[in-house]
Amino acid sequence: MVAHLLRLKLTLLRNSVRRSPWQLVGLGIGALYALGIVGLGITVLLFLRQADIALAQTVVVLGGAAALLGWAIIPVAASAADMTLDPARFTTSAVPMPQLLAGLALGGLVGIPGVATSLVALATVGTWSRSIPAAGGALAGAVLGVLSCVLLSKVVTTATAGLAASRRFKDVSAIVFLIPLVLTGPIVASVAEGIAGSGDFLAELAGSLSWTPAGAAWSLGGELAAGSYGAAACKFVISLATVAGLALCWKLLLQRALVTPPFAGSAKKRAGGLGLFARFPATPTGAVAARSLSYWLRDPRYAGALVVVPLLPVLLMFQASQTGSYGMLVFIGPLTAFLLAWSISSDVSYDSTAFALHLSTGVRGVHDRLGRAVACLVFSLPVALAFSILPFLFSGDWVLLPGVLGLSLGVLFSGMGLSSVVSARYTVTVPLPGDSPFKKPPGNVAQTMAVQFGGMAALLLLVAPEAALVAAQLVTGSAVPGWINLVLGPVLGLALFAGGVRLGGKWLDARGPELLAQLAVNR
């Protein structure tokens, strides 16, 4: 039965990349990226063989503890990211619990994260190949450490299955975990700066962690290399107890989950009014705009794009503090307009098969394109204007404001027009409605990059006149190019917006059924 579950996992993984060549290419790119990270980790661990035992022990223990933490957090951040062997699917199957536990645990190693973690963990044997006992202890520690990672992941996933079935939990967790991802640069830089001046602290932290379930398994090789056989025996017992305890917790949680599967339903709510549909005209464009704006307010996949916007000034302020140049802060407005305008390029893909509603009701393509753009403009236009003006309120230098304002409006309107064309012609594989924003079907990386980066490059070409006028003002110091840009930006942007809506609508009318077929395949 264990072998059958492993074959099932491999079959599902193989079939998932057979759906399109793009998915296979994307999976290959992901594998190459993971291979690079694994290669770097293995190289560092092998070089540590020549380093001081204390230094090597610190690096291995802290790295192992970080891996364990990652295996605990990522399943929550990417709720239901890999549910090919969802325990709920075995509710009606008479699979013995020991075999089910073993099969699901080993199945957790099938995939890029499991293979990568296993390879890096085995590389610690090379770090501690200074003696046969140390190498043997490192091998045992690697096996116990990897098992701890997988079992902890299963415990967290099973324990939060009921919460993950709640839409509110998905919405809140997705946004909360997205914020540190956006601020990765400042966080990593701050941590690196703190680490640079606290080498002794890291050694003490590693020493403390080595006596806990988080680092005991990873410290076995170092203790044996240092000749501390008593400490190694104690930590081996701690490691075994950790694996046994996690396995027991997972067994109890899994037994409960198989008897009472999570329920994703919601309580009945009192019927309300028409909501946003009452605030828009009773026209095809107004209906599409109301529907799209409702998604912007309620769907966490859309909200993820909005979370980045208020964090953009933080990122630019951090960059300015590192370089000592605060001139880039005046371009917060154009950058925000760029992000918001391009955010609707995947609008149809996010609709998934609900796009059939637009086809079955006979909505014209131009009304569909215009309604989606108007919904985005409702909040993106005020935000872009505010972010264009606020930096000048703090600096007090208003010379560049007309040029920057014209650039922001040009980018916003031109981007809306281009996004209306792109989303009518291309689809990308995105999380399905109701899924976590972090959930991505395997193999979509290459296709998404080709569409997204190609479209962004086209947008840069479309706003080249406005950007050239801003550059001319910066070089010459004259205010004339800025005032020209204040007029040219909105005029040219609105012209491209109108052209994009008409062209996108024409393409949507011509190939709406084909677009729906592509969306059905992406499911």
DOTIKE-787872 format. One record per residue (C-alpha): x, z, y. Coordinates in steps of 0.02 Angstrom, whole numbers, plus 50000, padded with zeros to 5 digits. Layout:
// residues N
+-------+-------+-------+
!    px !    pz !    py !
+-------+-------+-------+
!     X !     Z !     Y !
...
+-------+-------+-------+
***
This chain:
// residues 523
+-------+-------+-------+
!    px !    pz !    py !
+-------+-------+-------+
! 50000 ! 50000 ! 50000 !
! 50144 ! 50037 ! 50120 !
! 50218 ! 49865 ! 50087 !
! 50046 ! 49788 ! 50112 !
! 50029 ! 49870 ! 50284 !
! 50201 ! 49807 ! 50334 !
! 50157 ! 49631 ! 50277 !
! 49996 ! 49644 ! 50377 !
! 50092 ! 49693 ! 50534 !
! 50214 ! 49549 ! 50511 !
! 50073 ! 49426 ! 50479 !
! 49980 ! 49480 ! 50636 !
! 50139 ! 49467 ! 50737 !
! 50177 ! 49294 ! 50667 !
! 50001 ! 49232 ! 50699 !
! 50003 ! 49296 ! 50877 !
! 50147 ! 49179 ! 50922 !
! 50071 ! 49030 ! 50834 !
! 49931 ! 49015 ! 50960 !
! 50034 ! 48911 ! 51080 !
! 50215 ! 48855 ! 51102 !
! 50223 ! 48952 ! 51265 !
! 50194 ! 49116 ! 51174 !
! 50335 ! 49079 ! 51053 !
! 50452 ! 49035 ! 51198 !
! 50400 ! 49193 ! 51290 !
! 50432 ! 49301 ! 51138 !
! 50603 ! 49221 ! 51122 !
! 50642 ! 49262 ! 51304 !
! 50586 ! 49441 ! 51277 !
! 50693 ! 49453 ! 51121 !
! 50844 ! 49385 ! 51215 !
! 50818 ! 49511 ! 51355 !
! 50805 ! 49653 ! 51229 !
! 50959 ! 49585 ! 51141 !
! 51057 ! 49597 ! 51303 !
! 51004 ! 49777 ! 51331 !
! 51043 ! 49821 ! 51150 !
! 51212 ! 49735 ! 51161 !
! 51256 ! 49834 ! 51317 !
! 51204 ! 49997 ! 51236 !
! 51302 ! 49962 ! 51077 !
! 51456 ! 49914 ! 51177 !
! 51450 ! 50076 ! 51277 !
! 51428 ! 50180 ! 51119 !
! 51574 ! 50096 ! 51032 !
! 51687 ! 50122 ! 51184 !
! 51640 ! 50306 ! 51181 !
! 51733 ! 50320 ! 51015 !
! 51894 ! 50330 ! 51116 !
! 51822 ! 50450 ! 51245 !
! 51826 ! 50639 ! 51249 !
! 51709 ! 50721 ! 51125 !
! 51617 ! 50817 ! 51262 !
! 51588 ! 50660 ! 51365 !
! 51527 ! 50561 ! 51214 !
! 51413 ! 50703 ! 51163 !
! 51337 ! 50711 ! 51337 !
! 51301 ! 50524 ! 51343 !
! 51229 ! 50515 ! 51167 !
! 51117 ! 50668 ! 51184 !
! 51050 ! 50621 ! 51356 !
! 51022 ! 50441 ! 51299 !
! 50931 ! 50498 ! 51143 !
! 50822 ! 50619 ! 51241 !
! 50780 ! 50481 ! 51365 !
! 50731 ! 50366 ! 51221 !
! 50617 ! 50500 ! 51149 !
! 50536 ! 50524 ! 51319 !
! 50511 ! 50337 ! 51337 !
! 50425 ! 50325 ! 51168 !
! 50308 ! 50465 ! 51224 !
! 50266 ! 50395 ! 51397 !
! 50256 ! 50208 ! 51370 !
! 50108 ! 50215 ! 51248 !
! 50009 ! 50307 ! 51382 !
! 50062 ! 50189 ! 51522 !
! 50025 ! 50038 ! 51413 !
! 49871 ! 50108 ! 51331 !
! 49826 ! 50007 ! 51177 !
! 49973 ! 49891 ! 51210 !
! 50008 ! 49867 ! 51025 !
! 49852 ! 49898 ! 50923 !
! 49882 ! 49773 ! 50783 !
! 49872 ! 49918 ! 50660 !
! 49742 ! 50019 ! 50754 !
! 49699 ! 50172 ! 50646 !
! 49515 ! 50150 ! 50691 !
! 49515 ! 49989 ! 50591 !
! 49551 ! 50088 ! 50433 !
! 49400 ! 50203 ! 50454 !
! 49305 ! 50119 ! 50312 !
! 49459 ! 50086 ! 50203 !
! 49500 ! 50203 ! 50060 !
! 49686 ! 50209 ! 50099 !
! 49769 ! 50372 ! 50042 !
! 49828 ! 50473 ! 50191 !
! 50013 ! 50484 ! 50140 !
! 50024 ! 50296 ! 50116 !
! 49929 ! 50263 ! 50277 !
! 50047 ! 50377 ! 50374 !
! 50202 ! 50296 ! 50299 !
! 50136 ! 50119 ! 50327 !
! 50086 ! 50149 ! 50508 !
! 50250 ! 50239 ! 50546 !
! 50358 ! 50099 ! 50474 !
! 50244 ! 49973 ! 50558 !
! 50289 ! 50053 ! 50723 !
! 50468 ! 49994 ! 50696 !
! 50411 ! 49813 ! 50675 !
! 50431 ! 49737 ! 50846 !
! 50558 ! 49724 ! 50985 !
! 50553 ! 49908 ! 51041 !
! 50571 ! 49976 ! 50864 !
! 50712 ! 49859 ! 50815 !
! 50804 ! 49887 ! 50979 !
! 50794 ! 50076 ! 50965 !
! 50851 ! 50071 ! 50783 !
! 51003 ! 49962 ! 50821 !
! 51061 ! 50069 ! 50967 !
! 51035 ! 50227 ! 50865 !
! 51140 ! 50159 ! 50722 !
! 51278 ! 50118 ! 50847 !
! 51305 ! 50306 ! 50869 !
! 51384 ! 50301 ! 50696 !
! 51523 ! 50197 ! 50776 !
! 51538 ! 50326 ! 50916 !
! 51568 ! 50466 ! 50791 !
! 51668 ! 50368 ! 50661 !
! 51814 ! 50484 ! 50697 !
! 51789 ! 50568 ! 50528 !
! 51680 ! 50546 ! 50376 !
! 51575 ! 50704 ! 50408 !
! 51546 ! 50655 ! 50590 !
! 51494 ! 50477 ! 50542 !
! 51377 ! 50544 ! 50408 !
! 51301 ! 50667 ! 50529 !
! 51278 ! 50529 ! 50658 !
! 51190 ! 50421 ! 50529 !
! 51073 ! 50563 ! 50480 !
! 51043 ! 50601 ! 50664 !
! 51003 ! 50418 ! 50700 !
! 50874 ! 50411 ! 50561 !
! 50794 ! 50576 ! 50613 !
! 50800 ! 50527 ! 50797 !
! 50714 ! 50360 ! 50770 !
! 50583 ! 50442 ! 50658 !
! 50552 ! 50571 ! 50794 !
! 50527 ! 50432 ! 50923 !
! 50402 ! 50338 ! 50815 !
! 50307 ! 50494 ! 50761 !
! 50296 ! 50561 ! 50939 !
! 50230 ! 50393 ! 50996 !
! 50098 ! 50398 ! 50860 !
! 50050 ! 50577 ! 50905 !
! 50029 ! 50532 ! 51089 !
! 49934 ! 50372 ! 51051 !
! 49816 ! 50456 ! 50928 !
! 49790 ! 50610 ! 51038 !
! 49745 ! 50506 ! 51190 !
! 49639 ! 50380 ! 51095 !
! 49479 ! 50464 ! 51154 !
! 49539 ! 50468 ! 51334 !
! 49605 ! 50291 ! 51323 !
! 49431 ! 50234 ! 51274 !
! 49369 ! 50297 ! 51442 !
! 49371 ! 50167 ! 51580 !
! 49404 ! 50301 ! 51711 !
! 49559 ! 50362 ! 51618 !
! 49624 ! 50183 ! 51604 !
! 49599 ! 50154 ! 51790 !
! 49684 ! 50314 ! 51846 !
! 49828 ! 50307 ! 51721 !
! 49865 ! 50125 ! 51760 !
! 49880 ! 50159 ! 51947 !
! 49979 ! 50321 ! 51924 !
! 50107 ! 50240 ! 51809 !
! 50120 ! 50085 ! 51918 !
! 50182 ! 50183 ! 52070 !
! 50348 ! 50241 ! 51994 !
! 50375 ! 50066 ! 51924 !
! 50361 ! 49993 ! 52099 !
! 50478 ! 50126 ! 52167 !
! 50605 ! 50104 ! 52027 !
! 50742 ! 50049 ! 52148 !
! 50736 ! 50202 ! 52263 !
! 50712 ! 50319 ! 52115 !
! 50859 ! 50250 ! 52017 !
! 50971 ! 50249 ! 52170 !
! 50927 ! 50430 ! 52211 !
! 50956 ! 50485 ! 52031 !
! 51121 ! 50392 ! 52022 !
! 51179 ! 50473 ! 52184 !
! 51133 ! 50644 ! 52116 !
! 51219 ! 50610 ! 51950 !
! 51379 ! 50555 ! 52037 !
! 51401 ! 50729 ! 52110 !
! 51338 ! 50831 ! 51964 !
! 51443 ! 50790 ! 51811 !
! 51450 ! 50973 ! 51759 !
! 51262 ! 50988 ! 51771 !
! 51237 ! 50841 ! 51654 !
! 51353 ! 50917 ! 51525 !
! 51258 ! 51081 ! 51534 !
! 51092 ! 50989 ! 51522 !
! 51151 ! 50895 ! 51368 !
! 51209 ! 51057 ! 51290 !
! 51039 ! 51136 ! 51318 !
! 50944 ! 50984 ! 51255 !
! 51048 ! 50979 ! 51097 !
! 50963 ! 51141 ! 51042 !
! 50789 ! 51072 ! 51071 !
! 50687 ! 50944 ! 50972 !
! 50728 ! 50815 ! 51107 !
! 50915 ! 50811 ! 51072 !
! 50954 ! 50904 ! 50911 !
! 50959 ! 50749 ! 50802 !
! 51070 ! 50654 ! 50923 !
! 51198 ! 50795 ! 50931 !
! 51236 ! 50806 ! 50745 !
! 51382 ! 50684 ! 50749 !
! 51462 ! 50768 ! 50900 !
! 51451 ! 50941 ! 50825 !
! 51532 ! 50884 ! 50662 !
! 51666 ! 50789 ! 50758 !
! 51707 ! 50950 ! 50852 !
! 51712 ! 51049 ! 50690 !
! 51558 ! 51155 ! 50731 !
! 51482 ! 51148 ! 50558 !
! 51371 ! 51300 ! 50584 !
! 51294 ! 51228 ! 50742 !
! 51272 ! 51061 ! 50655 !
! 51178 ! 51143 ! 50512 !
! 51062 ! 51234 ! 50632 !
! 51027 ! 51075 ! 50730 !
! 50996 ! 50979 ! 50569 !
! 50862 ! 51107 ! 50525 !
! 50787 ! 51089 ! 50700 !
! 50784 ! 50899 ! 50678 !
! 50699 ! 50911 ! 50508 !
! 50573 ! 51035 ! 50577 !
! 50538 ! 50918 ! 50723 !
! 50502 ! 50770 ! 50609 !
! 50395 ! 50878 ! 50493 !
! 50299 ! 50954 ! 50639 !
! 50264 ! 50786 ! 50719 !
! 50210 ! 50714 ! 50553 !
! 50090 ! 50860 ! 50525 !
! 50018 ! 50844 ! 50701 !
! 49994 ! 50657 ! 50678 !
! 49911 ! 50683 ! 50508 !
! 49786 ! 50808 ! 50580 !
! 49748 ! 50697 ! 50730 !
! 49732 ! 50542 ! 50622 !
! 49614 ! 50629 ! 50501 !
! 49503 ! 50676 ! 50647 !
! 49514 ! 50503 ! 50723 !
! 49463 ! 50420 ! 50559 !
! 49310 ! 50533 ! 50545 !
! 49258 ! 50524 ! 50729 !
! 49323 ! 50362 ! 50806 !
! 49334 ! 50360 ! 50997 !
! 49177 ! 50305 ! 51085 !
! 49199 ! 50193 ! 51237 !
! 49020 ! 50202 ! 51296 !
! 48965 ! 50282 ! 51458 !
! 48819 ! 50387 ! 51509 !
! 48669 ! 50305 ! 51583 !
! 48674 ! 50289 ! 51770 !
! 48529 ! 50281 ! 51888 !
! 48491 ! 50105 ! 51942 !
! 48550 ! 50068 ! 52117 !
! 48531 ! 49929 ! 52243 !
! 48616 ! 49762 ! 52250 !
! 48778 ! 49836 ! 52314 !
! 48895 ! 49708 ! 52388 !
! 48774 ! 49568 ! 52347 !
! 48659 ! 49635 ! 52482 !
! 48799 ! 49623 ! 52611 !
! 48839 ! 49440 ! 52583 !
! 48729 ! 49288 ! 52618 !
! 48613 ! 49232 ! 52478 !
! 48716 ! 49074 ! 52449 !
! 48828 ! 49018 ! 52306 !
! 48982 ! 49059 ! 52410 !
! 48912 ! 49230 ! 52456 !
! 48870 ! 49272 ! 52275 !
! 49044 ! 49226 ! 52215 !
! 49121 ! 49324 ! 52358 !
! 49018 ! 49480 ! 52317 !
! 49061 ! 49468 ! 52133 !
! 49246 ! 49444 ! 52167 !
! 49254 ! 49586 ! 52293 !
! 49169 ! 49700 ! 52166 !
! 49311 ! 49663 ! 52045 !
! 49440 ! 49698 ! 52180 !
! 49364 ! 49870 ! 52206 !
! 49329 ! 49917 ! 52024 !
! 49448 ! 49824 ! 51909 !
! 49618 ! 49911 ! 51888 !
! 49700 ! 49743 ! 51852 !
! 49659 ! 49692 ! 52030 !
! 49693 ! 49865 ! 52101 !
! 49871 ! 49854 ! 52035 !
! 49908 ! 49721 ! 52164 !
! 49836 ! 49831 ! 52301 !
! 49943 ! 49981 ! 52252 !
! 50100 ! 49882 ! 52291 !
! 50046 ! 49847 ! 52470 !
! 50058 ! 50025 ! 52543 !
! 50221 ! 50050 ! 52448 !
! 50301 ! 49896 ! 52524 !
! 50352 ! 49986 ! 52686 !
! 50432 ! 50122 ! 52579 !
! 50536 ! 49993 ! 52486 !
! 50590 ! 49907 ! 52647 !
! 50632 ! 50073 ! 52730 !
! 50740 ! 50118 ! 52581 !
! 50827 ! 49949 ! 52588 !
! 50856 ! 49970 ! 52774 !
! 50929 ! 50144 ! 52750 !
! 51051 ! 50075 ! 52622 !
! 51108 ! 49928 ! 52729 !
! 51094 ! 50010 ! 52900 !
! 50992 ! 49862 ! 52965 !
! 50810 ! 49892 ! 53011 !
! 50774 ! 49715 ! 53067 !
! 50685 ! 49672 ! 52905 !
! 50548 ! 49798 ! 52944 !
! 50467 ! 49677 ! 53066 !
! 50434 ! 49558 ! 52921 !
! 50324 ! 49681 ! 52825 !
! 50172 ! 49583 ! 52885 !
! 50225 ! 49412 ! 52818 !
! 50281 ! 49488 ! 52652 !
! 50115 ! 49579 ! 52634 !
! 50021 ! 49419 ! 52675 !
! 50124 ! 49329 ! 52542 !
! 50079 ! 49456 ! 52407 !
! 49895 ! 49464 ! 52451 !
! 49874 ! 49276 ! 52466 !
! 49956 ! 49243 ! 52299 !
! 49858 ! 49381 ! 52212 !
! 49708 ! 49265 ! 52182 !
! 49814 ! 49133 ! 52094 !
! 49766 ! 49216 ! 51928 !
! 49586 ! 49253 ! 51978 !
! 49506 ! 49137 ! 51850 !
! 49623 ! 49202 ! 51714 !
! 49564 ! 49379 ! 51750 !
! 49383 ! 49321 ! 51732 !
! 49419 ! 49275 ! 51551 !
! 49265 ! 49208 ! 51463 !
! 49153 ! 49278 ! 51602 !
! 49202 ! 49119 ! 51693 !
! 49067 ! 49036 ! 51587 !
! 48941 ! 49115 ! 51707 !
! 49006 ! 49004 ! 51846 !
! 48989 ! 48849 ! 51739 !
! 48819 ! 48889 ! 51666 !
! 48741 ! 48923 ! 51836 !
! 48806 ! 48760 ! 51907 !
! 48909 ! 48835 ! 52049 !
! 49005 ! 48696 ! 52136 !
! 49193 ! 48710 ! 52131 !
! 49212 ! 48716 ! 52320 !
! 49090 ! 48864 ! 52329 !
! 49185 ! 48953 ! 52191 !
! 49352 ! 48927 ! 52277 !
! 49287 ! 48978 ! 52448 !
! 49196 ! 49132 ! 52383 !
! 49349 ! 49200 ! 52295 !
! 49457 ! 49171 ! 52448 !
! 49331 ! 49253 ! 52566 !
! 49325 ! 49407 ! 52454 !
! 49513 ! 49425 ! 52465 !
! 49515 ! 49391 ! 52653 !
! 49392 ! 49533 ! 52683 !
! 49532 ! 49661 ! 52660 !
! 49691 ! 49555 ! 52662 !
! 49667 ! 49489 ! 52840 !
! 49653 ! 49662 ! 52921 !
! 49797 ! 49729 ! 52816 !
! 49910 ! 49582 ! 52859 !
! 49870 ! 49599 ! 53045 !
! 49899 ! 49787 ! 53042 !
! 50065 ! 49773 ! 52949 !
! 50121 ! 49638 ! 53071 !
! 50087 ! 49744 ! 53225 !
! 50131 ! 49922 ! 53169 !
! 50322 ! 49896 ! 53158 !
! 50323 ! 49843 ! 53341 !
! 50227 ! 49999 ! 53392 !
! 50371 ! 50103 ! 53326 !
! 50512 ! 49993 ! 53390 !
! 50436 ! 49956 ! 53561 !
! 50513 ! 49782 ! 53562 !
! 50368 ! 49658 ! 53571 !
! 50468 ! 49498 ! 53591 !
! 50454 ! 49443 ! 53409 !
! 50272 ! 49493 ! 53387 !
! 50192 ! 49323 ! 53426 !
! 50308 ! 49231 ! 53306 !
! 50289 ! 49360 ! 53167 !
! 50100 ! 49365 ! 53190 !
! 50090 ! 49175 ! 53178 !
! 50199 ! 49178 ! 53023 !
! 50089 ! 49310 ! 52941 !
! 49929 ! 49213 ! 52973 !
! 50010 ! 49051 ! 52917 !
! 50071 ! 49129 ! 52755 !
! 49903 ! 49211 ! 52722 !
! 49794 ! 49057 ! 52749 !
! 49916 ! 48934 ! 52669 !
! 49937 ! 49048 ! 52520 !
! 49749 ! 49063 ! 52498 !
! 49734 ! 48874 ! 52495 !
! 49875 ! 48852 ! 52370 !
! 49808 ! 48992 ! 52259 !
! 49639 ! 48906 ! 52258 !
! 49723 ! 48751 ! 52188 !
! 49836 ! 48839 ! 52063 !
! 49699 ! 48947 ! 51985 !
! 49588 ! 48793 ! 51963 !
! 49722 ! 48699 ! 51869 !
! 49823 ! 48827 ! 51771 !
! 49786 ! 48985 ! 51674 !
! 49905 ! 49123 ! 51625 !
! 49888 ! 49254 ! 51488 !
! 49835 ! 49415 ! 51573 !
! 49761 ! 49580 ! 51511 !
! 49582 ! 49559 ! 51455 !
! 49439 ! 49642 ! 51550 !
! 49437 ! 49828 ! 51512 !
! 49619 ! 49830 ! 51453 !
! 49763 ! 49918 ! 51535 !
! 49852 ! 49816 ! 51670 !
! 50011 ! 49846 ! 51568 !
! 49943 ! 49762 ! 51413 !
! 50016 ! 49588 ! 51393 !
! 49992 ! 49480 ! 51238 !
! 50161 ! 49434 ! 51163 !
! 50239 ! 49270 ! 51213 !
! 50160 ! 49242 ! 51384 !
! 50318 ! 49271 ! 51484 !
! 50379 ! 49091 ! 51497 !
! 50209 ! 49019 ! 51541 !
! 50176 ! 49151 ! 51672 !
! 50346 ! 49130 ! 51752 !
! 50330 ! 48941 ! 51758 !
! 50161 ! 48946 ! 51846 !
! 50194 ! 49095 ! 51960 !
! 50369 ! 49053 ! 52019 !
! 50330 ! 48869 ! 52035 !
! 50181 ! 48909 ! 52145 !
! 50280 ! 49031 ! 52251 !
! 50413 ! 48899 ! 52281 !
! 50278 ! 48778 ! 52337 !
! 50209 ! 48910 ! 52457 !
! 50380 ! 48934 ! 52534 !
! 50386 ! 48748 ! 52570 !
! 50212 ! 48751 ! 52648 !
! 50259 ! 48890 ! 52771 !
! 50429 ! 48814 ! 52813 !
! 50373 ! 48759 ! 52989 !
! 50320 ! 48935 ! 53037 !
! 50477 ! 49011 ! 52962 !
! 50584 ! 48884 ! 53055 !
! 50505 ! 48933 ! 53222 !
! 50538 ! 49118 ! 53190 !
! 50719 ! 49076 ! 53145 !
! 50734 ! 48972 ! 53304 !
! 50673 ! 49119 ! 53407 !
! 50798 ! 49235 ! 53325 !
! 50942 ! 49113 ! 53356 !
! 50900 ! 49059 ! 53533 !
! 50824 ! 49221 ! 53597 !
! 50687 ! 49120 ! 53682 !
! 50506 ! 49177 ! 53670 !
! 50440 ! 48998 ! 53673 !
! 50456 ! 48966 ! 53484 !
! 50364 ! 49128 ! 53451 !
! 50215 ! 49080 ! 53558 !
! 50212 ! 48908 ! 53479 !
! 50211 ! 48990 ! 53309 !
! 50064 ! 49100 ! 53359 !
! 49962 ! 48941 ! 53380 !
! 50040 ! 48835 ! 53243 !
! 50030 ! 48968 ! 53107 !
! 49840 ! 48993 ! 53106 !
! 49803 ! 48808 ! 53140 !
! 49916 ! 48742 ! 53003 !
! 49867 ! 48883 ! 52886 !
! 49680 ! 48852 ! 52908 !
! 49706 ! 48665 ! 52882 !
! 49799 ! 48698 ! 52718 !
! 49669 ! 48827 ! 52671 !
! 49527 ! 48703 ! 52693 !
! 49622 ! 48568 ! 52598 !
! 49664 ! 48687 ! 52457 !
! 49484 ! 48745 ! 52439 !
! 49421 ! 48565 ! 52433 !
! 49555 ! 48506 ! 52311 !
! 49538 ! 48660 ! 52201 !
! 49350 ! 48639 ! 52201 !
! 49366 ! 48457 ! 52151 !
! 49482 ! 48501 ! 52007 !
! 49367 ! 48642 ! 51953 !
! 49218 ! 48524 ! 51946 !
! 49317 ! 48397 ! 51846 !
! 49394 ! 48514 ! 51717 !
! 49288 ! 48672 ! 51714 !
! 49251 ! 48661 ! 51526 !
! 49436 ! 48634 ! 51486 !
! 49479 ! 48785 ! 51592 !
! 49353 ! 48891 ! 51497 !
! 49426 ! 48830 ! 51332 !
! 49600 ! 48886 ! 51387 !
! 49531 ! 49057 ! 51436 !
! 49449 ! 49074 ! 51265 !
! 49616 ! 49036 ! 51180 !
! 49702 ! 49171 ! 51285 !
! 49587 ! 49300 ! 51206 !
+-------+-------+-------+
***
